[in-house]
Amino acid sequence: MKCNVGTGIDRIGRTVIGIALLDLGLVGPLGMTGRIVITVIAVVVLATAIVRFCPGYAIFGISTCKDEEKK
């Protein structure tokens, strides 16, 4: 897996959004099904920030990594 999520705003944004979704999924005013769905989405978003690979970006050929970050 090649890096396709950069260390800048993309990775920081994914981390912030993932944490916010995780909080909403764990303590938010949703039903049980909604909590599970939001929590799963949060885990996926956080995982893409951690491993710096997004399958959606790979499908569409998008990369926010700089050349020196890909190594």
PDB file as gemmi writes it, atoms N, CA and C in Angstrom:
CRYST1    1.000    1.000    1.000  90.00  90.00  90.00 P 1                      
ATOM      1  N   MET A   1       0.842  -1.182   0.000  1.00  0.00           N  
ATOM      2  CA  MET A   1       0.000   0.000   0.000  1.00  0.00           C  
ATOM      3  C   MET A   1       0.882   1.238   0.000  1.00  0.00           C  
ATOM      4  N   LYS A   2       0.705   2.042  -1.023  1.00  0.00           N  
ATOM      5  CA  LYS A   2       1.431   3.296  -1.095  1.00  0.00           C  
ATOM      6  C   LYS A   2       0.688   4.363  -0.301  1.00  0.00           C  
ATOM      7  N   CYS A   3       1.434   5.265   0.251  1.00  0.00           N  
ATOM      8  CA  CYS A   3       0.840   6.389   0.976  1.00  0.00           C  
ATOM      9  C   CYS A   3       0.045   7.244  -0.009  1.00  0.00           C  
ATOM     10  N   ASN A   4      -1.199   7.555   0.342  1.00  0.00           N  
ATOM     11  CA  ASN A   4      -1.960   8.499  -0.471  1.00  0.00           C  
ATOM     12  C   ASN A   4      -2.702   9.524   0.391  1.00  0.00           C  
ATOM     13  N   VAL A   5      -2.414   9.531   1.693  1.00  0.00           N  
ATOM     14  CA  VAL A   5      -2.956  10.535   2.610  1.00  0.00           C  
ATOM     15  C   VAL A   5      -1.776  11.309   3.182  1.00  0.00           C  
ATOM     16  N   GLY A   6      -1.697  12.590   2.872  1.00  0.00           N  
ATOM     17  CA  GLY A   6      -0.579  13.424   3.308  1.00  0.00           C  
ATOM     18  C   GLY A   6      -0.599  13.708   4.798  1.00  0.00           C  
ATOM     19  N   THR A   7       0.473  14.317   5.273  1.00  0.00           N  
ATOM     20  CA  THR A   7       0.584  14.616   6.706  1.00  0.00           C  
ATOM     21  C   THR A   7      -0.026  15.958   7.069  1.00  0.00           C  
ATOM     22  N   GLY A   8      -0.468  16.704   6.097  1.00  0.00           N  
ATOM     23  CA  GLY A   8      -1.007  18.035   6.353  1.00  0.00           C  
ATOM     24  C   GLY A   8      -2.459  18.015   6.779  1.00  0.00           C  
ATOM     25  N   ILE A   9      -3.215  18.889   6.178  1.00  0.00           N  
ATOM     26  CA  ILE A   9      -4.600  19.112   6.561  1.00  0.00           C  
ATOM     27  C   ILE A   9      -5.460  17.859   6.368  1.00  0.00           C  
ATOM     28  N   ASP A  10      -5.123  17.046   5.388  1.00  0.00           N  
ATOM     29  CA  ASP A  10      -5.905  15.830   5.126  1.00  0.00           C  
ATOM     30  C   ASP A  10      -5.851  14.879   6.319  1.00  0.00           C  
ATOM     31  N   ARG A  11      -4.668  14.601   6.793  1.00  0.00           N  
ATOM     32  CA  ARG A  11      -4.518  13.659   7.915  1.00  0.00           C  
ATOM     33  C   ARG A  11      -5.060  14.244   9.221  1.00  0.00           C  
ATOM     34  N   ILE A  12      -4.793  15.515   9.444  1.00  0.00           N  
ATOM     35  CA  ILE A  12      -5.299  16.174  10.657  1.00  0.00           C  
ATOM     36  C   ILE A  12      -6.823  16.220  10.622  1.00  0.00           C  
ATOM     37  N   GLY A  13      -7.371  16.551   9.462  1.00  0.00           N  
ATOM     38  CA  GLY A  13      -8.826  16.596   9.307  1.00  0.00           C  
ATOM     39  C   GLY A  13      -9.475  15.252   9.557  1.00  0.00           C  
ATOM     40  N   ARG A  14      -8.866  14.195   9.022  1.00  0.00           N  
ATOM     41  CA  ARG A  14      -9.391  12.841   9.249  1.00  0.00           C  
ATOM     42  C   ARG A  14      -9.355  12.488  10.732  1.00  0.00           C  
ATOM     43  N   THR A  15      -8.293  12.877  11.407  1.00  0.00           N  
ATOM     44  CA  THR A  15      -8.174  12.580  12.835  1.00  0.00           C  
ATOM     45  C   THR A  15      -9.247  13.317  13.637  1.00  0.00           C  
ATOM     46  N   VAL A  16      -9.412  14.594  13.365  1.00  0.00           N  
ATOM     47  CA  VAL A  16     -10.410  15.395  14.089  1.00  0.00           C  
ATOM     48  C   VAL A  16     -11.825  14.883  13.812  1.00  0.00           C  
ATOM     49  N   ILE A  17     -12.131  14.631  12.546  1.00  0.00           N  
ATOM     50  CA  ILE A  17     -13.461  14.130  12.187  1.00  0.00           C  
ATOM     51  C   ILE A  17     -13.692  12.745  12.784  1.00  0.00           C  
ATOM     52  N   GLY A  18     -12.667  11.902  12.743  1.00  0.00           N  
ATOM     53  CA  GLY A  18     -12.797  10.561  13.323  1.00  0.00           C  
ATOM     54  C   GLY A  18     -13.072  10.594  14.811  1.00  0.00           C  
ATOM     55  N   ILE A  19     -12.371  11.463  15.531  1.00  0.00           N  
ATOM     56  CA  ILE A  19     -12.591  11.581  16.975  1.00  0.00           C  
ATOM     57  C   ILE A  19     -13.988  12.127  17.264  1.00  0.00           C  
ATOM     58  N   ALA A  20     -14.412  13.119  16.481  1.00  0.00           N  
ATOM     59  CA  ALA A  20     -15.753  13.687  16.678  1.00  0.00           C  
ATOM     60  C   ALA A  20     -16.837  12.634  16.401  1.00  0.00           C  
ATOM     61  N   LEU A  21     -16.670  11.860  15.340  1.00  0.00           N  
ATOM     62  CA  LEU A  21     -17.640  10.809  15.035  1.00  0.00           C  
ATOM     63  C   LEU A  21     -17.622   9.711  16.098  1.00  0.00           C  
ATOM     64  N   LEU A  22     -16.448   9.384  16.590  1.00  0.00           N  
ATOM     65  CA  LEU A  22     -16.346   8.373  17.638  1.00  0.00           C  
ATOM     66  C   LEU A  22     -17.074   8.841  18.896  1.00  0.00           C  
ATOM     67  N   ASP A  23     -16.899  10.092  19.242  1.00  0.00           N  
ATOM     68  CA  ASP A  23     -17.605  10.657  20.387  1.00  0.00           C  
ATOM     69  C   ASP A  23     -19.118  10.612  20.168  1.00  0.00           C  
ATOM     70  N   LEU A  24     -19.558  10.995  18.991  1.00  0.00           N  
ATOM     71  CA  LEU A  24     -20.982  10.955  18.672  1.00  0.00           C  
ATOM     72  C   LEU A  24     -21.519   9.524  18.714  1.00  0.00           C  
ATOM     73  N   GLY A  25     -20.732   8.592  18.197  1.00  0.00           N  
ATOM     74  CA  GLY A  25     -21.166   7.199  18.188  1.00  0.00           C  
ATOM     75  C   GLY A  25     -21.217   6.558  19.562  1.00  0.00           C  
ATOM     76  N   LEU A  26     -20.348   6.991  20.450  1.00  0.00           N  
ATOM     77  CA  LEU A  26     -20.301   6.377  21.775  1.00  0.00           C  
ATOM     78  C   LEU A  26     -21.243   7.021  22.781  1.00  0.00           C  
ATOM     79  N   VAL A  27     -21.420   8.347  22.711  1.00  0.00           N  
ATOM     80  CA  VAL A  27     -22.248   9.014  23.714  1.00  0.00           C  
ATOM     81  C   VAL A  27     -23.336   9.896  23.109  1.00  0.00           C  
ATOM     82  N   GLY A  28     -23.506   9.853  21.799  1.00  0.00           N  
ATOM     83  CA  GLY A  28     -24.475  10.723  21.141  1.00  0.00           C  
ATOM     84  C   GLY A  28     -25.913  10.279  21.351  1.00  0.00           C  
ATOM     85  N   PRO A  29     -26.849  11.153  20.983  1.00  0.00           N  
ATOM     86  CA  PRO A  29     -28.278  10.885  21.169  1.00  0.00           C  
ATOM     87  C   PRO A  29     -28.876  10.081  20.014  1.00  0.00           C  
ATOM     88  N   LEU A  30     -28.244   9.002  19.654  1.00  0.00           N  
ATOM     89  CA  LEU A  30     -28.710   8.174  18.548  1.00  0.00           C  
ATOM     90  C   LEU A  30     -29.235   6.845  19.077  1.00  0.00           C  
ATOM     91  N   GLY A  31     -29.993   6.160  18.235  1.00  0.00           N  
ATOM     92  CA  GLY A  31     -30.411   4.817  18.587  1.00  0.00           C  
ATOM     93  C   GLY A  31     -29.226   3.864  18.473  1.00  0.00           C  
ATOM     94  N   MET A  32     -29.422   2.636  18.855  1.00  0.00           N  
ATOM     95  CA  MET A  32     -28.323   1.668  18.862  1.00  0.00           C  
ATOM     96  C   MET A  32     -27.758   1.446  17.455  1.00  0.00           C  
ATOM     97  N   THR A  33     -28.610   1.324  16.459  1.00  0.00           N  
ATOM     98  CA  THR A  33     -28.131   1.113  15.093  1.00  0.00           C  
ATOM     99  C   THR A  33     -27.322   2.311  14.614  1.00  0.00           C  
ATOM    100  N   GLY A  34     -27.802   3.498  14.881  1.00  0.00           N  
ATOM    101  CA  GLY A  34     -27.072   4.710  14.501  1.00  0.00           C  
ATOM    102  C   GLY A  34     -25.724   4.803  15.172  1.00  0.00           C  
ATOM    103  N   ARG A  35     -25.686   4.446  16.438  1.00  0.00           N  
ATOM    104  CA  ARG A  35     -24.406   4.469  17.171  1.00  0.00           C  
ATOM    105  C   ARG A  35     -23.404   3.500  16.568  1.00  0.00           C  
ATOM    106  N   ILE A  36     -23.857   2.311  16.216  1.00  0.00           N  
ATOM    107  CA  ILE A  36     -22.959   1.311  15.630  1.00  0.00           C  
ATOM    108  C   ILE A  36     -22.433   1.796  14.288  1.00  0.00           C  
ATOM    109  N   VAL A  37     -23.313   2.314  13.437  1.00  0.00           N  
ATOM    110  CA  VAL A  37     -22.906   2.780  12.110  1.00  0.00           C  
ATOM    111  C   VAL A  37     -21.905   3.931  12.228  1.00  0.00           C  
ATOM    112  N   ILE A  38     -22.201   4.909  13.060  1.00  0.00           N  
ATOM    113  CA  ILE A  38     -21.309   6.062  13.235  1.00  0.00           C  
ATOM    114  C   ILE A  38     -19.966   5.623  13.820  1.00  0.00           C  
ATOM    115  N   THR A  39     -19.973   4.693  14.758  1.00  0.00           N  
ATOM    116  CA  THR A  39     -18.728   4.209  15.357  1.00  0.00           C  
ATOM    117  C   THR A  39     -17.872   3.479  14.330  1.00  0.00           C  
ATOM    118  N   VAL A  40     -18.488   2.665  13.487  1.00  0.00           N  
ATOM    119  CA  VAL A  40     -17.737   1.957  12.442  1.00  0.00           C  
ATOM    120  C   VAL A  40     -17.124   2.965  11.463  1.00  0.00           C  
ATOM    121  N   ILE A  41     -17.886   3.962  11.064  1.00  0.00           N  
ATOM    122  CA  ILE A  41     -17.363   4.995  10.166  1.00  0.00           C  
ATOM    123  C   ILE A  41     -16.196   5.729  10.832  1.00  0.00           C  
ATOM    124  N   ALA A  42     -16.324   6.040  12.113  1.00  0.00           N  
ATOM    125  CA  ALA A  42     -15.256   6.729  12.845  1.00  0.00           C  
ATOM    126  C   ALA A  42     -13.983   5.897  12.877  1.00  0.00           C  
ATOM    127  N   VAL A  43     -14.120   4.604  13.110  1.00  0.00           N  
ATOM    128  CA  VAL A  43     -12.945   3.729  13.158  1.00  0.00           C  
ATOM    129  C   VAL A  43     -12.260   3.676  11.789  1.00  0.00           C  
ATOM    130  N   VAL A  44     -13.037   3.619  10.723  1.00  0.00           N  
ATOM    131  CA  VAL A  44     -12.456   3.588   9.374  1.00  0.00           C  
ATOM    132  C   VAL A  44     -11.730   4.901   9.078  1.00  0.00           C  
ATOM    133  N   VAL A  45     -12.340   6.021   9.419  1.00  0.00           N  
ATOM    134  CA  VAL A  45     -11.710   7.324   9.180  1.00  0.00           C  
ATOM    135  C   VAL A  45     -10.410   7.448   9.980  1.00  0.00           C  
ATOM    136  N   LEU A  46     -10.435   7.040  11.238  1.00  0.00           N  
ATOM    137  CA  LEU A  46      -9.217   7.087  12.055  1.00  0.00           C  
ATOM    138  C   LEU A  46      -8.147   6.129  11.525  1.00  0.00           C  
ATOM    139  N   ALA A  47      -8.560   4.960  11.065  1.00  0.00           N  
ATOM    140  CA  ALA A  47      -7.598   3.998  10.525  1.00  0.00           C  
ATOM    141  C   ALA A  47      -6.911   4.551   9.278  1.00  0.00           C  
ATOM    142  N   THR A  48      -7.661   5.231   8.414  1.00  0.00           N  
ATOM    143  CA  THR A  48      -7.032   5.800   7.215  1.00  0.00           C  
ATOM    144  C   THR A  48      -6.051   6.905   7.586  1.00  0.00           C  
ATOM    145  N   ALA A  49      -6.322   7.624   8.666  1.00  0.00           N  
ATOM    146  CA  ALA A  49      -5.383   8.649   9.113  1.00  0.00           C  
ATOM    147  C   ALA A  49      -4.122   8.017   9.689  1.00  0.00           C  
ATOM    148  N   ILE A  50      -4.269   6.914  10.393  1.00  0.00           N  
ATOM    149  CA  ILE A  50      -3.124   6.265  11.029  1.00  0.00           C  
ATOM    150  C   ILE A  50      -2.226   5.576  10.002  1.00  0.00           C  
ATOM    151  N   VAL A  51      -2.815   4.791   9.096  1.00  0.00           N  
ATOM    152  CA  VAL A  51      -2.003   4.034   8.135  1.00  0.00           C  
ATOM    153  C   VAL A  51      -1.668   4.848   6.882  1.00  0.00           C  
ATOM    154  N   ARG A  52      -2.290   6.036   6.739  1.00  0.00           N  
ATOM    155  CA  ARG A  52      -2.026   6.952   5.636  1.00  0.00           C  
ATOM    156  C   ARG A  52      -2.354   6.351   4.274  1.00  0.00           C  
ATOM    157  N   PHE A  53      -3.358   5.496   4.238  1.00  0.00           N  
ATOM    158  CA  PHE A  53      -3.842   4.915   2.983  1.00  0.00           C  
ATOM    159  C   PHE A  53      -5.353   4.947   2.981  1.00  0.00           C  
ATOM    160  N   CYS A  54      -5.941   5.493   1.927  1.00  0.00           N  
ATOM    161  CA  CYS A  54      -7.392   5.559   1.791  1.00  0.00           C  
ATOM    162  C   CYS A  54      -7.791   4.800   0.523  1.00  0.00           C  
ATOM    163  N   PRO A  55      -8.566   3.727   0.660  1.00  0.00           N  
ATOM    164  CA  PRO A  55      -8.990   2.974  -0.527  1.00  0.00           C  
ATOM    165  C   PRO A  55      -9.792   3.827  -1.511  1.00  0.00           C  
ATOM    166  N   GLY A  56     -10.583   4.757  -1.008  1.00  0.00           N  
ATOM    167  CA  GLY A  56     -11.343   5.643  -1.891  1.00  0.00           C  
ATOM    168  C   GLY A  56     -10.426   6.503  -2.753  1.00  0.00           C  
ATOM    169  N   TYR A  57      -9.363   7.022  -2.153  1.00  0.00           N  
ATOM    170  CA  TYR A  57      -8.384   7.784  -2.915  1.00  0.00           C  
ATOM    171  C   TYR A  57      -7.725   6.894  -3.965  1.00  0.00           C  
ATOM    172  N   ALA A  58      -7.420   5.667  -3.616  1.00  0.00           N  
ATOM    173  CA  ALA A  58      -6.761   4.748  -4.551  1.00  0.00           C  
ATOM    174  C   ALA A  58      -7.648   4.465  -5.763  1.00  0.00           C  
ATOM    175  N   ILE A  59      -8.938   4.298  -5.535  1.00  0.00           N  
ATOM    176  CA  ILE A  59      -9.863   4.016  -6.636  1.00  0.00           C  
ATOM    177  C   ILE A  59      -9.890   5.168  -7.634  1.00  0.00           C  
ATOM    178  N   PHE A  60      -9.900   6.400  -7.131  1.00  0.00           N  
ATOM    179  CA  PHE A  60      -9.991   7.570  -7.996  1.00  0.00           C  
ATOM    180  C   PHE A  60      -8.638   8.165  -8.375  1.00  0.00           C  
ATOM    181  N   GLY A  61      -7.534   7.566  -7.909  1.00  0.00           N  
ATOM    182  CA  GLY A  61      -6.200   8.030  -8.265  1.00  0.00           C  
ATOM    183  C   GLY A  61      -5.800   9.336  -7.597  1.00  0.00           C  
ATOM    184  N   ILE A  62      -6.370   9.612  -6.439  1.00  0.00           N  
ATOM    185  CA  ILE A  62      -6.071  10.842  -5.703  1.00  0.00           C  
ATOM    186  C   ILE A  62      -4.952  10.580  -4.703  1.00  0.00           C  
ATOM    187  N   SER A  63      -4.076  11.551  -4.525  1.00  0.00           N  
ATOM    188  CA  SER A  63      -3.035  11.446  -3.508  1.00  0.00           C  
ATOM    189  C   SER A  63      -2.727  12.833  -2.969  1.00  0.00           C  
ATOM    190  N   THR A  64      -2.698  12.959  -1.648  1.00  0.00           N  
ATOM    191  CA  THR A  64      -2.311  14.234  -1.034  1.00  0.00           C  
ATOM    192  C   THR A  64      -0.910  14.138  -0.439  1.00  0.00           C  
ATOM    193  N   CYS A  65      -0.227  13.019  -0.679  1.00  0.00           N  
ATOM    194  CA  CYS A  65       1.150  12.840  -0.223  1.00  0.00           C  
ATOM    195  C   CYS A  65       2.114  13.575  -1.130  1.00  0.00           C  
ATOM    196  N   LYS A  66       3.101  14.192  -0.528  1.00  0.00           N  
ATOM    197  CA  LYS A  66       4.183  14.762  -1.305  1.00  0.00           C  
ATOM    198  C   LYS A  66       5.113  13.618  -1.710  1.00  0.00           C  
ATOM    199  N   ASP A  67       5.944  13.820  -2.690  1.00  0.00           N  
ATOM    200  CA  ASP A  67       6.820  12.760  -3.186  1.00  0.00           C  
ATOM    201  C   ASP A  67       7.732  12.206  -2.106  1.00  0.00           C  
ATOM    202  N   GLU A  68       8.284  13.068  -1.243  1.00  0.00           N  
ATOM    203  CA  GLU A  68       9.202  12.584  -0.206  1.00  0.00           C  
ATOM    204  C   GLU A  68       8.470  11.826   0.900  1.00  0.00           C  
ATOM    205  N   GLU A  69       7.151  12.030   1.051  1.00  0.00           N  
ATOM    206  CA  GLU A  69       6.373  11.313   2.066  1.00  0.00           C  
ATOM    207  C   GLU A  69       6.024   9.894   1.626  1.00  0.00           C  
ATOM    208  N   LYS A  70       6.047   9.630   0.329  1.00  0.00           N  
ATOM    209  CA  LYS A  70       5.626   8.330  -0.192  1.00  0.00           C  
ATOM    210  C   LYS A  70       6.610   7.217   0.096  1.00  0.00           C  
ATOM    211  N   LYS A  71       7.808   7.566   0.510  1.00  0.00           N  
ATOM    212  CA  LYS A  71       8.845   6.551   0.745  1.00  0.00           C  
ATOM    213  C   LYS A  71       8.658   5.855   2.058  1.00  0.00           C  
TER     214      LYS A  71                                                      
END                                                                             
